[in-house]
Amino acid sequence: MSLNPNTRLGRYVIIAPIGAGGMGEVYRAKDTRLGREVAVKVLSERLANNANALARFEREAKSVAALSHPNIFAIHDVGHEDGIDFAVTELLEGETLRERLRRSAVPWRKAVEYGIAIADGMAAAHAKGIIHRDIKPENIFLTKDGVVKILDFGLARVAPDANVPAELLADTPTMTLDTRPGTVLGTVNYMSPEQISGRATDARTDIFSFGCVLYELISGRRAFSGKSVAEITTALLRDEPPTLSDSGQMVPVELDRVIVRCHEKKPELRIQSARDLSFALRDLLSDSGPTKPAVTQRGLRSRTMFWVQLAVGAVALVALLLALDVGGWRKPPINGPQMGVISSLAVLPMENVSRDPEQEYFVDGMTEALISNLAKIGGLKVISRTSAMRYKATTKSLPEIARELNVDAVVEGSVLRVGERVRITAQLIHAATDEHLWTESYDRDLRDILSLQSEVARTIAQQIKVTLTPQEQAQMVELRPINAEAYQAYLKGRFYWEKRTPDGLKKAVEYFEQAISLEPNWPLGYAGLADAYVLMPVFASMRPSEVIPKARAAANRALELDDNLAEAHATLAHISAIYDWNWAMAEREYKLAIAISPNYSTAFHWYSLFLMLTGRLDESIRTISKAQELDPLSLAISVNLARVHYYNGELKQAETMLRESLELGPDFALAHLNLPRTLFLQGRIAEAISEAREAVRLSNNDPLYVATLGFMCAKGGQPEEAREILDQLVTQSTKAYVAPSCVAVVYAGLDERDRMIEWFERAFQDRDAMFVQLLTDPLLSDLRSDPRFADLVRRLGLPALN
């Protein structure tokens, strides 16, 4: 939607359009209050309902607002008027460096002057903990007065300890697809190796990109280029651009050295700060000596070695012929091309080659086992099963999947089971180029399946050259044979456990117990049984006193047989927190689980909820962000990340995140359960009640969801419906187990505190699974002044509320 002259947006009157980009249009406008001309950036109408685009638009505004520097463009205001989101910035007149480069390269002295200004602006941003992550010629502006301005902080990342608004602390991808197919946020040619590989970024990422810009200004060509993203990525990760001296540029020796240091592949070898970079460039301008073709160490070495290279040319030619197998002198290698650095990977769902639907659980089990084995490696990021399984039977390309999961490589393969024999074929594929780096087939007896899984994981670790600690090496060795029927029963148990339904959990218990009866000393059988029992109070409406002791016993038995089972430690931690209220033991067990399996997303997920309930909200956000990194497509993790922000009083941010989750999973009941809470505390009662009704529908009348609706109705002027819901819950509790805290919540909404305390006391005695979460919920914060409510909190021993 284009804005016509004289259109008003608050106190700003549109004068004329300036330009347009991927995010929207920019207009010259008049600030009627201050009597000055400004630029108004309007979010495109097609992106108005795109949560990611809106978040990027807001993030840029907040990032720039946290800064004040002459080399960073200034933002004056943001607003929303008649459905239009806009930001008001200083009015810049001039051109970008990209437009300047279209005319010609820039003389080196002028380029260095520009570079000093850019470095000074970067240093100011870095001092505030803000990393730009998209430094490129398009984002550097030259005003008519000769002032250099850094633009577009839409992809900025903010350090967790930065002194900026909390809303900026949500990280954003450095390379991701826009809503338009094929559109990339960020230009690959200027990305650092760690950025394009999905590793952690810091200020040195901007320094690498700066080196690319300065090189291009002087040489007139890009430092890293190619015909495709794959070629550019390879160049960034492996190649060095020709030095300026090799291109005949008359520049100081030290200038070439500065650029070479900016382009170091390893961040620790680069110039370490933008401030140091600025000083180095200033020193270049202060040197009055003559310019000459720069001879760097790399260039000098190439020239002095010329005659040596010529002398050995014949030998090299013979070696090349041998390498290419001209004449068929040698056999071809089994495996594919050599790989670059791989620090993250995803194991995609293996293919069921037999096409027998009855074997799907077995094949999925093979995928999960390989993920679990690789997840024990601390030096490797391994995407969890939940996200990986989303790509079962997908038509997406491997590079596309790798981009979505932010990994360097993927493992895919197939499983064929015939009788008691299993054949697994696995292959390792470089994500960016879709090149096969390694492949192998394994044929084993079903009894040896555990040792086979360990062998495949160890081989992959060797192929990617990851260093294993002695403990990790020990964890990845499994030599014991396993009863074939026991293993099948275990896989079926995990298959039904994943369903999270009453019938599914009951079947899971049956299969895990069958596995234990056939293999009484196999720890995984007990770990599975513990996981099934511990979920029953929430997902199968089972009384905690009936199932939690069984879960505890099974987890303890699993650890007696193998103390290095992360799953069992995490389950014990969950029991200690939710049912025992033994906070110290819970934390100890969570940390043990994470130490044993640094890629076990469930441990990070549950630990973050523990931190949330105990009031350590900053730690909770960092921990669940790690869980999301390992399981980026998990809706449960996304929703619980929103819950942490909700607990922290960041209601608008929590709402945004919940709506983003619902875009991915419109019928995900847990998101609908939490959304009305955020709306209610914002005073949007009618919307809250509507969302609560939808949550009840999607949950098939789960008591917790029904109770939430009852509370909303009671507080929202519909007490008759609230009482109907209350009667429904109380009647239901006489026929089947209903968590007493659910009834207490409706009484809280009706402000009948005596009955509320009575039912909360029942929840306390029952060790109700929802008791702690509801007692600490901000929805009930106004009750904390009641001495009886405070006494319940005291008896829980929660440090956050004492």
N, C-alpha and C positions, 0 to 999 in steps of 0.2 A: 504494500500500500504506500503510495507516494503522498507526501504532505504538500499541500498548496501554500503559496505565500500567504502570510497573515494568519496561518493556523496557530492557535495558542496551545502550548503545553505548559500549564501552570503559569509562571510569570515570564515564559519565554515565547517570543513571537518569531515564527519561521520567516526567513527572508528569501533564501534560495537554496537549491541542492548544491552540495559540494562534490559528492561522489557516493559510491556504493561498494559493498564488499560482501563476503560470505555471510556475515552476521546481520547486515542491515544497511541502512542508508545514513549518510552524514549530511547535515544541513548547517548553513550559516544562519544564525538567529540573533535576536536582540534580547538582552536581559533587561526587562523593563524596570526592575528595581534598582539596579546599579548603573544602568545606562551604558552598558558595554556590549560589544559583539562577542559572541561565543560560538562554539561548535556544538551541535546537538546530535548525538549518535542514537539512532532509533533502532531497536531490535526488530528484525524483519517479521512481518505478519505471519509468514509460514513457520517461524520458529517460536511464536508467542506461546504455544502450548507444549513446546519441547523443553522438558525439565532440564535436560543436560545443557542445552543452549542458554537457557535462562540462568542456570547456575554459573556457566562460564561468563556470561555478561555481567552478573552481579559480582563474581569473584574478581574480574578485572577492575571494576569500579572500586571495590574495597581494597584491593592490592595497591592501586595508585593513590587512593586516599590516605594510605598509611605512609606515603612517601612525600617528601618535599625537597626537590632538587632541581636546579636549572636545566639539567640534562635529562629530565624525565617529564613527559608532558603532564600537565596538571589537570585534575578533575575538580570541578566546582560543585556539582550537584548530581543527584539521581532522582528519578521520579516515575510515577505511573499515572497516566491521565487518559481516561476514556479507552481503556484497554491497551494503551501503548506504553511500553517500557522504554525509558530513555536515560541517557547519561549526558551531562553537560560538561564540556571540557574547554580548555583554552583554545582559541581560534588560531590555528597554525597556517601560515602561508609560505609555500616553498615547494619542495619536492622530496621524495624518499631517495635513499641511496640507490635503490633499484632504478628509479627514473634517471638518476645521475649517471649510472653505469651504462645505460643504453646509449649515451653519447660517446663515451670513451672511458678508458681507465683513468685513475686519479694519480697525479704526481705524488711521489712517495711522501714528501714533506706534508702536503695537504692531507693525505690519507692518514698520516700519523697524528696530525692535529685532530682529525675526526675521531681517530682511535682513542686519544687521550680523553676526549669528552665522553665517548661511549663507556670507557673504563671507569671514569668518575661516576657516571650514572649507575653503572652496575655495582660499584662499591657501595653507593648509598643504599641501593636495594638490598644487597647482601648484608649490610650492617643491620637491617631490619628483619633479617631472616628470610627475605623474599628472593627466590631464584626464578629468573625470567623463563628459561627453558625454550625460548623461541627467538633468540637473537639471529637476525638475518637482515639483508639489505631492505626488504620491504618494511621492516619494523624500526628503521632508523630514519628520522626525518631531518632535513636541512632547511631551516627557515631562511627567508630572504635576508635576514640580518646576520646569517652565518652561524646561528646557534644550532647545536645538534640535540635532538630529542629522541629518547627511547620510547617507542609506542607499544601498544598491545600486550598487556599482561594477562591475557585470557587463559594462557596455559601455565601461569606462574604456580610454583610450589612454595609453600610456607613451612619453615622449620617448626617442629612442635613446640620449641621453647621460645619462639619469636614473640616479641611484644606487639602483637597485632590482634585484631578482632578474632574471636574464636571461630567465626564462620569461615575464615580463610584456611583453617588447618586441614580441611578435607583435601586430600591429594587428588590430582587429576592425571589421566594418562598422557604420556608424552607423544604417543603416536596412536591415533585411534580414528575410526571412521566417523564421519559426520552423518547426518540423516540422508545425505545424497550419496548414492553408490559411488565408490571410488574416491571420495573426497577425503583428504588426509589433513588432520589438524596438526600443523607444524610441517616444516619443509625438511625432508630427510637429509638433503645435502649438507645441512648445518648442524645435525645432531651429533652429540658425542657418542663414542662407543658404548659407554655405560647406559646412556639414555635409550639408544636404539635397541639395546639388549635387554631392557626392562630392569636393569639393576638400579641400586640406590643412586640418587643424584644429589649433588651439592653445588656450591658456588663454582667449582672447577668445571662443571658442565657448561656454564655460560662462557668460561674462558676458552674452551675448545671452540665453541661456536663463534666467538669473537675472532679467533685466529682465522677461521674460514672467511669471515667478512673482510678482515684486513688484507688477507691474501688476494681476494677477488678484487678489492678496490685497486690494488697496485698492478696486478697482472692482467686484469680484465677477463679472467676465466675462473670458474669454480675450482676450489681445491679438490673436491671429491665429486665425481660425476659418473654417469653411466646411462645406458639406454632404458633401464628399468629400475624399479625400487630395489630389486635383488642385487643388481650390479652396483648400485650406489652403496647399499648396505655392505657388500663385500669390500668395496674400496675403503669405507670408513673403518671397518674392523681390521683390515689386513694391510692396506697400501699406505704409502707416503706420497704426498703430492710432490711434483718437481719443485726444487727450490727456486726462489726468484733468480738466483745467479744462473741456474740452468736455462732460464728463459731469456737471459741477456739483459735483465733489468739492472740499471745503475742505482744500487741502493747500498746503504752501509752494511757492513758485515753483521753488526749487532742486530739490525732489523730482521734479517733472515733468521738469526738465532732465536729472537723473540718469538717469531711465528712458528718455528720448529718446536719450541718448547710449549706453545699453546696447543700443538697438534699431537702431543704425546698420547699414546693409546691408554696408558695407565694414569689415572688422575694424580697419583702421588708423584709422578715425574713432571707434571705440568707446573707452570707458574701457579703458585698456591692461592693468590688472592688478586682481586681486581685492583686493589690499592697498589700492590707490588707491580702489577702490569702497567698502571699509570705512571709510576716512577720510572720504570724501564723505558717507556716511550718518551718521557720528558728528557731523560738523559740523552736519547738519540738526537733530539732537536737542539740540545745545548752543545753538542759536539760540532765544532766549526770545521772539522777536517773535511777533505774532499771525498766525494762519493765515488764508488767503484763497484764493479760487479762483485757481489758478495760471494765469498768462498767459505761455506760452512764446513764443519767436519765431515758431513755426509758428502758434500760436493767435492772437497779435496780428496777424499778417499776414492771417489769414482774416477777422478782424473789420474791419480798416481797409479791406479790399478789398471789403466788402459792396456799397457803393453803386456802385463801379466795375463790379462784376459785374452789378448790376441794370441799369446803363445800357447795357451791351453785350449784354444778354440776347437782344435781338431779332436781333442779328447772329449770335450763337452758334446761335440756333434755325435761321436760314437755313443756316448752315454744316453743322449737323447733318442737315438735310433733304438737302443736297447729298451729304453723306457716305453717307447711307442710300439715295441714288439714288431718292428719291421722285419719281415721274413719269418715271423712266427717262432723266434728263438726262445721265448719263455712262455710259461702258462700265465693266464691273466689272474690278477688277485681276486680273492673271494669277495672281499669287502669293497666298499665304495671309496669316494674321495676323502681326503683328510679334512677334519673339521676345525672350525675355529673354537674359541672359548665357549663352553656351554656351562652355564651356572643355573639354569632352570629348565624344567621339562614337564611335559604332560604325557601320561599314559592313556591313550585313547581306547575306547571299548574294543576288545578283541572280537574278531569275526567268528561266528559259529559256522565252520566250514561244513559240518555234517548236515546243516539245514534242519536238524531235528529240534523242534520247539522245546521238547523236554530237556534239552541240553543247555538251554539259555542260562539257567541258573549257574551251571557249571562253568560256562565260558565267562560270565560276569564275575564269578568267583576268582577265576584266573587273573582277570584285570585288577580286581581289588587286591589280590595277594601281591601282585607285582608292585602296585602303588604302595602298599604297606611296607614292603621290603625296602624300596627306594626311599620312602619317607624317613627312614632311620638315619639317613646321611645328612649331617648338619650342614655341610658345605654345598648343598644342592637344594634349590627350591623345587618341590614336587607338588603339582596341583592335585587337590584331593579328589576322591571318587565322585562326590556329588556333582562337581562341575564337569569332570571328565565324562561322566555318563550322559550328560546332556547332548553329547555328540554321537550318540549311538544312531547308526543308519543316517548320518548327516550327509548332505550333498556339498557341504562347504569344502573349499580347498584347504590343504594343510597350512599354507601361509596365512590364510584368513583365520583359521582356528588359533594358530599360534599368536596372532596379533590380539585376538579377543582374550586369550588367556595370559598374554604377556610372558611368553616363554621363548627360549632359544631353540629348543628342539622338541620333537614329539616321538613317542614310541607307539607303533601300531603293530598289529599282528593278527594271527588266527590260531584257533584251537580246533583240533580234530580228535575226538574220542571214539575209539572203536573197542568195545568190550572193556578190558582192563588195561589197554594201551592208550597213551596220550601223546599227541604230536603238537608241539607249540612252535610256531614260526614267529620270530620277533625281528623288527627292523627299527633302526634309529635314523631319523630324518632331520636334516638341518632345516629349521623352520622358514627362514627368509628365502632360501633358494629352492626349497623342495627337493634337495639332493639327498639321496640315500647314502648314509655314512657307514652303515654296518647292518648286516643281516645274518641270521643264524637260525637253524632249525634244530629242535631237540625232540628225541623220541624216547619215552620212558614208560616204565610200568607205573600204573596208578599208585602203587604203594610208595613210590619214590617221588611223589608229587611235591612234597615239601622241600626236598633237596633240590629238585628241579627249579622251583620258584626262586630259591636262594641263588642258584647258579646263574640264572638269567639276570637277576638284579646285580650280582657281582660283576658279570661280564659287561653290562651296560656301564657300571661305575668305572670299570677299567677303560672302556672305549672313550668316555668323556674325560678321562684323566682326572677324576676327582680323588682327592686324598682322603682315605678312610682312617679314622682313629682306631686304635686297638679295640676299643669297646664296640665301635661300629662294625669292625671286621668280625668280631665274635657274634654280634647280633645277626649277621647275615649268613651265618653258617648253620644250616639245618640238615643233619645227616640221618635223623631217625626215620625209619619207614612208618607209614601210617595205614591203618585199616581203611580200605577203599570205601566201605560202606559208612564208616564214621566220618570220613571227609565229605562224602556226598551229603550226609545228614547235616553237617556243619554248614555247608554252602546253602542248603535249603533253609536252614535256620536264619542265616543272614539275609536271604532273599525275602523272607516273610517279615523279618525285623524291620527292614527298610520301609515297609508299608505304613508303620505307625498307626495301625488300627487295632481295635480290641481283638478281632479274630486273627489278625496277622501276628500279634504278639503272643497269643496263646499257641498258635502253630509253631512259632519260633521256639518257644519253651519246649514243646514236644520234640522238635528236631535236635535242639541242643542237648536235651537229656538223652536222646537216642545216641548221639555222638559220644557222650560221656560214658554210657553203658558199654559201648564197643571199645572205647579208648579211655579208660579211667584215669590215666596219667597224662593226658594231653591238655595243656593249659588253655589253648584257644577255645576248647569246648566250654570250659568254665567261664571264660571271659565273655563269650557270647551269651551264656545263660544269665550272667550278672547284668549285662546290658539290656536283656529282655525284661527281667524283673524290675529294674530300676525305672523303666518308662511306664510301667503299668498303672501307677496311681494317677498319672496325668492323662494317658491315652486310652486306658481301659477301665477307668473309674474303679480301681481296686483300692481297698483300704490299705494304707501304708504298712500297718502292723502285720498284714498278711503276706506282703511280698518283699518289703525292704530287708528284713532279716535274711531272706533267701538270697537276695542280691548281694548282700554283704558277705555271706558265707561263700558264695560262688566266686566273688572277686578275690577274697582272701585265699581260697584254694588255688586259684589261677596263679597268684603271686608266690604261693609256696612252691609251685612247680616251676615257675619262671618269673623271677623278680623284675625282669626287664620287659614286661608287657605294659606298654603305655596305655592301652585301652583299659586294663584293669585298674591301674593307678588313677586314671581319670574318673572311672566309675566310683571308686572309693572316695575320691575327692567330692564328687557330686553328692554322694550319700552323706558325707560329713557336713557339707554345707546346708543342703536342703532339708535333711531329716534329723541330723544329730545336732546341728548348730554348733559344731566344733570347728570354729573358724580357723584356728591355727593348724589343725590337722588337714583341713581342706586345702589350705594354701600350700602346705608341704607336699601333698599328693599331686596337686596340679603342676607344681614346678617339677616334680619328678617325671610326670608324664611328658612334659614338654622337653625336658633334658634327654629323655630316652628316645623320643621321636619328634625332632624339631619341626616336622612338617605335618604333624597330626592336628588338623584344623579344629577338630572337635574339642581338644584340650584347650586350645586358645579361646575358642568360643565360650565354653563353659566357665573358664577362668575369668573371662571378661565379665560375665554375669555375676560371678562371686565378687569381683572388684566393684561392680555397680552397686550391689546390695550392701556392701560395707562402706560405701561412700567414697571410694577412691576412683573418682570419675575420669580424671585425666589418664590414669593408668588403664582404666577400663577401655577407653577409646583407642589407645595405642594397641592394646592387646587384641581387641576385636578387629581392628584394622589389619593386624597380622593374619587373623583367621580369614578375613575377606581376601587378602592377597593370595592365600593358599587355596581358597575356595570361592573364586570371584563370582560364580553364578548361583551361589546358595541364597535363596530367598530368605531362609531363616536367619542367616547371619546378617543380611542386609536389614531385616526388620529389627533385629536386636541391636544393631548399631544405632538405628533410629531411637530405640528405647533408651540407650545410654544418654543420647542428647536430650531426650524427654526428661529423664531423671535430673539432668543438669540444667533444666529450665530453658533449654534452647528449643522452644516449641515450634517455631517456624521452620527451623532446619530439620527437626524431626518430622514435621508434616511433609516437607519436600521429599525427604528420603523415603517415607512410607508410600507416597504417591508414585515415586519412581519404581518402587518394588511392585506396586500394583500394575504398572505399565507392563512389567515383565510377567507377572502372574496375577491376572485380574481376579481369579477365584481363590487366591491364597488367603485363607481365613485369618491367619495370625496377623497379617497386615491390617485387615479390617478390624481386628480386635483392638489394636493399638492406636489406629487412627482416631477413633472417637475420643480417646483420652486426650490427645493433643488438641483436638478441636474444642473439647469441653473447657479445658483450662485457658483457651483463648477467648472464651465467652461465646463461642459459636454453637449454642446448645442444640438448635434444630438440626444442624448438619451432623452433630455428634450422635443424636438419637437415630437419624437416618442410617448412618454408617454402622451403628451398633445393631440395628435390625438386619442389615446385610450380613454382618458377622455371624449372627445367630443362624441365619438361613444357611450359610456356607458351612457352618460347623455342625450342622444336623442337630441343633439344640443342645450343644455341649453346655453343662451347667455354668462354667466360668463365663462363657459368652452371654448366656441368658442373664446371669447376675450383673454383668456390665450394663446390659440394656436396662435392667431394673433400676440400677443406681442412676443412670442418665434420666430415666422417666421420672424418678422421684425428685431429682434436683431440677428437672425441666418443666415442672408444673403439670405432670401427669401422674399424680399419686395413685389414682385408681388402677392404672395399668401396672404400676410398680407393685401394688399389693397383690394383684393377680399373679404376677411373676413370683412373688415371694411365696404365695400359697402353693404354686406349682413346684417350686424347689423343695419346700418342706415336705409336701406329699411324696415327691420322688425320693426323698431321703429315707422314707419309711420302707421303700421297696428295694432300693439299691443304694450303693454308696455315693453320696454327694459330698464333696469337700465342704466342711462346715464354714470355711471362710467365705465361700460363695454366698451363703445365706447372710452372713454377717455384713457383707458389702451392701446388700440391698437395705438392710436395717440402717446402715450408716447413711445411705441416701435419704431415707425417711427420717433421719435424725432421731431414731429410737435407740438411744445409746445403751440403755440397760440390756435390751435384747441383743444389740450388736456385741457387747462385751461377753454376754453369755455364749454366743456362737463362736466368738473368737477364742474363748476358753476351751470350747470343744475342739477347735482346730489345734490349739496348743497341745491338748492331751492326745489327739490323733496323730500328731506330727504331720499335719496336713501339708501336702507338697506345695500348695499355693499360698500358705500362711505367710511366709517371710516376704514373698514378692508383693502380696497385697498390703501387708502391714507397712512396707516401706514405700508404697506407691504414692507419688505426689498428689494423686487424686484425693487421698485421705489426709493430707498434711494439716488441715484445719482441726483434726481430731487429736493431734499430739499434745494439746494442752490439757486434755482429760487425764487426770491422774491414773485412772484404770488402764487407759490406752498406753500411757507412758510406762506403767508397770509391766505390761506385756513386752514392750520393747526392751526394758531392762532385763527381763528374764531370758530374752533371746541372746543377750550379750552382744548386740550389734554396735560396733564402735561408731557407726555413722549417725546413730540416732540418740546416743547416750549423752 
